Amino acid sequence: MENDFQKNVLKIGIIVHGPEIIDSGYAKKIIDIIKNYQVFTDKYIEKEIFVKLGGTMGRVAVIDNNLEEIIDISEKLVPSKSIQKLGEFNDFLFLLNYGKSKITGHTFGKIVINNSKIHKPVIQIERPGEKDGTIILWNKKFLNDVDLKNKDKDNNKDIEHFIDGLVETISRKFDISIENCISEGMNVYYDELGNQCRKIHGVSPNESIMVNGIVVGRSKGEEVTIVCKNGKLLGIKNADVKWHGVEKLGNIDLNKIIIKTGMLRRHSNFCENDHKLGDFNNKIDNTIDNKNIQENMQNVGKLLFIHHAGENTLEMLKNAPVSAVLTIGDDTTTVCGDILARFNIRIIGITDGDKDEILDNPRLTKGSKVFKILNAKDDDVGDYIIKNSKFEDFKTFEEYFNHVFKLLANYSPKLEYTLEEINN
């Protein structure tokens, strides 16, 4: 039986990372170029294209841009895991990214490639809409040895010719150059006191610093370094530390954490048309049944608790129906509320006013209610609510809200707070 390559079928994997490459429109443009590109040798080369998302906030961008049929968002995977998964059965891969600067994009690419430990060519398209946009050919030595298992040298030359032509077409189309990586990648070292340190690349002054989705500080300048000892974050050089956030981290390893600075999403294309939660769930989990969908649309369902790391919101919606979400923390309320607004799900927010600017123009579903605690930490109040709740007795948003309201009235010492109801 002939294998795929003898049939001249070329398998190409495409990993799309982050919301910016999607919101800018370049992800769709590049995918279309790859799909339509053809080079003629002595035989016609057919293509099979597999596109997968890498990252978390990009899933929301895929939904907003109606690209669910093109980009697979069925799994929540970091980019290196997406590369590993597609690398198992594809001849070579593309990594599409739009970093906030050239150095951040190149650093991202180097870290992801190193973490994936892949031994196939990866073509990174970085910042295609910018003057400093680049194409990086990772694992270039494998361009001359593309998975030669059961493949002869002539066929290998066809693949190399195909890749060269495709890269040149993309370079010319977007006027971006093919360059070597300018970053050293992850910069982790130990100082003279034995502290583990990691320098953050591409930071601008007055940006939020997020570790594993939790805001832990705000930069004072461009040279920012995180310092740890025995898994505990001790401080951040050239930044104001947000210890309130650090407390939520637990033990960390600077070689494994995910660090982001600035906005999680800079140019949101929020879709005004309501997305049906059932439609979304059917794309990421085929086990959702119509009964659950109908119950959710009737505002009857369970209450979800999200204490921090709001980027996990979509994953938590898989087991619908959900009629309300209790969010604890300013940043969690911002991120979760914005995501849930796409599905017309209201939130009950517990905040204390230390919000960071991590989303551009965030929105909340009309009817959501947000408490701003004035004389206590939102974490403490949130823990109290969870510990003393009897939410299993309720099904509607109004019932959940009234229960929270009563719990806050019984909090000791007496709470002072403001209450905002979202009306638009």
N, C-alpha and C positions, 0 to 999 in steps of 0.2 A: 504493500500500500504506500502510495506517495505521501511524503510528509508535506507540511504547508509550504516550505521553502521551494521544494521541487515544483510546486504549483505556482511559484512566483508570488506568494502572498507575504507581504511585509507587515508585521505587527508593530504598531506604534502606540506607546503609552504616553498620555499627557496628564501631568499633575498641575492643577491650578491652585495657587496659594494666595489666600487673603482676599479681602473685599475690593481693594483698589484696582487690581488687574481686571476684575469683573465689572465694577461700576464704571470704569473708564471706557469700556467697550472693547478693549484690546484682546481680552481672552477669546471672545467670540470671533473677532477678526483673524486671530492667529490660528485658531482651530479650523476655521474655514479654509485658510491658505493651505494648511497641512492636508485637509481632506481633499482639496481640489488639485493639489500638486501632482504632476506626473512627469517622469523623465523617461524618454524612449531609448532603450538600448536595442539589442537584438531580440528582446522579448518584452512584453508588457508586464509591468509590476502592479499587481493588485495590492490594496491596502486594507487593513483592519485597524480602526482607531478606537482606543479605549481611553475615556477621559474621567478622571477622578479628582475630587477635591482633597486638598491637604490643608488642615487648619480648622478653626471653629467659626469665627465670625464670617468667614466666606460663605458658609451655608446660608446665612440670612441674605447675603448679596445674591446668591444664585436664585433664591426664591423671589426676591424683589425684581430681578431682571428676567424672570420667567425662563430660566435656562435648565430647569430640572430634567428635561428630556435630553439634554446634551451633556451635562456634567453630573456625574454620579455623586449624590450626597447621602447615600444610604448608611455610611459609616462615619463615625467621628474619629478621624485619624490625624496624627501629626504628620507633617510632610514627609519625614523620613520613612514612616510606616507605609504611606501611600506609594512611595517610590519602591520600597521592598515588594509590596503587593503586586504592582504592575510590572516590576522587573522580573517576576517569576516567569512570565509567558510572553513578554514583548521583546522585540529585537533591539530597540533603543527607545529612549524616553525624552520627553520635553518637560521642563520645569518652568512654568510661567509665573512671574512675580513682578510686583511693582512696589519696591521698597521706597521709603520716604527720601532716601538719598542713595547715591551710588555705593558708598561704603557700607551702608546697612544692607543693601541688596546683595552685595558680594559676600559680606560676612554671613548672611543668612544662607546663601548657596553653599558656601564651604562647610558650614556646620551641618547642614542637612545631608550633603553628600557623604561627609565623614560618618555621620550617625547611621546612614542607611547601609554603609559597607557594601554598596552595589558594585558589580564588576561589569557594567554595561555602559555604553555611551549615554550621557545625559546632556542635553542641550538646554541651557538656561537662557531664557529671554527675560531680560531685566530692564524695567522702566522704559518700555518701548515708546512712550509718548514724550520722552524728555530728550534734551540735547545730549545728556550724558548716558543715554540708554545703551546697553551693551548686550552682546551674545557671548556666553562663556561655554566652551566645549569641555565638559568634565570627562575624565577618563579617556582622554584623547588617544592613548595608546591602544584602546580597544576598538577604535575606529578601523584599525587594520586587522582586527580579529573579532568580528561581531558574532559571538556565540557560534563558533565553527562546528559545533556538534552536528554531524550529518549534513554539513554544507560544504560545497567545494569552493575552491579559490575563485573561480569565475563568478559564482553567485555572490561571494563576499565582495568582490570588486563592484558588482552592481549595487549592493547596499551602500558601500562607501561613496560611490558616484551619486546615488540618490540623496544621501545625507548632505554631501557637499553642495549639491544644487539647491536643496531645500533651504539650507542655512543661508546661502547666498541670496536666494529669493526674499527671505524674511529680512535680511540685512538691508537689501536695496529698497524693499517696500516701505520700511519704517525709518530708513536713513540712520541705522545704528550699526556700530562697528563691532567686529569680532575681536575680543580682547582676552588677555589672561586675567585671572582673579587678582585684585589689588589688596585683598584682606588676608590677614593671618588666621582668620577664623576665630574660634573661641579662645579667649585669652585668660586662662586660669593659672594662677601661680600662688606660691606661699611667700609671705613676707618674713621679715626677720624675727617676728614674734610667733611664727608658726600659724598665722591666720591664713585661711583660704580666701583668695581674692579673685574677683573676675571683673575685668574692665568691660564697660558697655560701649559699643561702637556707635557712632552717628547720633549722639544725643545733642539736642539743642537746649538752650537755657529755658527754664520754667516749663518743663515737660513732666507729665506724670510718668512714674516708673512702676511697672507692673511685673510681679513675679508670680507665675502660675495663675494669672488672671486676677490677682489681688494687688491693689495699689499700695505700695510700701514707701513711697517718697516722691519728692519733686526736685528736679535737677536745678542746680544753681549755674551750671555752665556746661561745657562740652566734655570735660574730662571727669567721668563718673565711674567709680569703682565700688562694687559691693564687697563687703568684708564679712566673713563667717568664721566661726570657731565651733568645732564639735557639732556641726549641723545647725547652729543657731546664728541668725543674722545679727551681727554686732553693730553694724553701721553702714552708711553709704557715703563715701567720700564725695565732697562737692555737691551734696544734696541735703535737703531737709527731710529727715526720716519721718514717716507716718507710722508711729509705733502701734497705733490702733490697728493698722493693717498687718504689721509684722506679727502681732500676736496670733493671727489666724493662720500663719504659714506652717507652723510646726517645724520639724527637722527638714533641712534641705541640703542638697548636694549641688554646688555651683556648676558641676559638669553636666547636670541633668535638667536643671530648671529651665523654663521658658521665660525669657525676658522680653518685654515690649515697652516701648517708650512713646509718649505722645498719644494721639487718638487711636482708638481701636478701629474706627471707621471714619474716614475723612470726608467722603462724598456719598452720602446715603441716597439711594434711589428708592425711597420708600414708596411702595405701590399703594395707591389710594383704594384699589379694589380689594375687598376682603378676601383673604385666603381661607379656605375651609380647612379646619384642623384635620378633618378626616382625609382630605386630599393629600396633605403633607404627610400624615402618618402612613398612608398607603405607599408613599415613596420610600420611607425609611423603615417601615415595619409592616409586612403584609398580614400580620395577625390581627390588625384592628378590624372590628366588625361594624356593620351599619348601625346596630343598636347603640353602641358607644358614641358614634358620630351624632346620631339624632339627639341623644341625651345631652351632649355637649352644646348643641345648637339651641336647646331649650333652657340653657343656663342651669342645668342640674348636673352635679358631679362632685368630685372630691376636691380637697384643698391641697395644694402643693406648698411645701416649705422650701425656700431657697435662701440659705444663710450667707453664702459668699460664692465666688467663682460663677457669676451669672452667665458665662459663656456656655455652661452646660444646660441651659434652659431647654433647648430643643430636644435634647436626649431625654429629659424628664417628661416630655409631653407624649412619649410613645404609648403610654398606657392610659389613654383617654377613657372616660370623660373627665374634664377638669372645668370647674366653674369659677375658681378663684385661685390666686397664687399669693402667698404671704412672703414678701421680700424683706430681708433684714439687712440694713446698711444702705448708705446713699448710693454708692457705685453699683451695688447689686440691684437696687431699685431702678436705677437708670438703665442698665444693660438689659435686665429681665423685662422691665416694662416696655422698652422699645421693641424687643423681639416679640413679646406677647401681643402687642398692638396689631401685628399682622394677622392675628387670628381672633381679634376682637375679644380677648380674654382680659378681664379686669384684675388689677392687683390691689392688695392692701399693703402699703409700704410702711416700714418702720425705719425712720432715719433720724440723724441728729445734727445734720447741717454741715458735714465735712465732705461735701461732694467734690469730685474732681472732674475736670472737663475731658472725658475720655470718649465721648460720642458727639458727632456733629448733629445738632437739631434732633435730640431724642424725643420720642413721643410716648404717650401712655393712652391706653384705651379709655374712651369717654366713660365716666362713672367710677373710674379707679379712685381710691382714697389713700392719701399719704399722710401719716403722722410724722411731725417733726418734734422729737423729744428735746426739751430745753434744759432739763436738769439731771439727765442720766445718759449713759451710753446706749446706743441702739442695740449693741450686742447683748448687754445685760437684760434689756427689756425683751428682746427677741427670745433669749433663753428662758425667761420667765413665762412668756406666752406658750412656748412649746411644752415646757414642763407641766404647766397647769391647764392645758387645753383639753377640751372634750369635743374636738371637731368631728369625731366619728358620728356624732348625733345629728349632723347637719348636712345639707346638700346644695344650698343656694348661696350666692355671693352675699346676699343680705343677711342670711343667718350667720355666716362666717364673720362678717364685719361686726354684727351686733355682739357676738361672743368676744371678739377682740376688744371691742369698746368696753365691755363689762370687766374684762381682765385688767385692762389699763386702769380702770377706776379703783380696783382693789390693790394696785401695786403700792408697795411701801418702800421708801417714803412717797408721799403723794406726788404724782407726776404733773409736770407742767408741759404742755405741748400745744402746737397748732395743728389744725386738720385742714388739709386741702382736698377738695373734690375736683377731679379733672372734668371740665365741661366742654372741651373741644378736642 
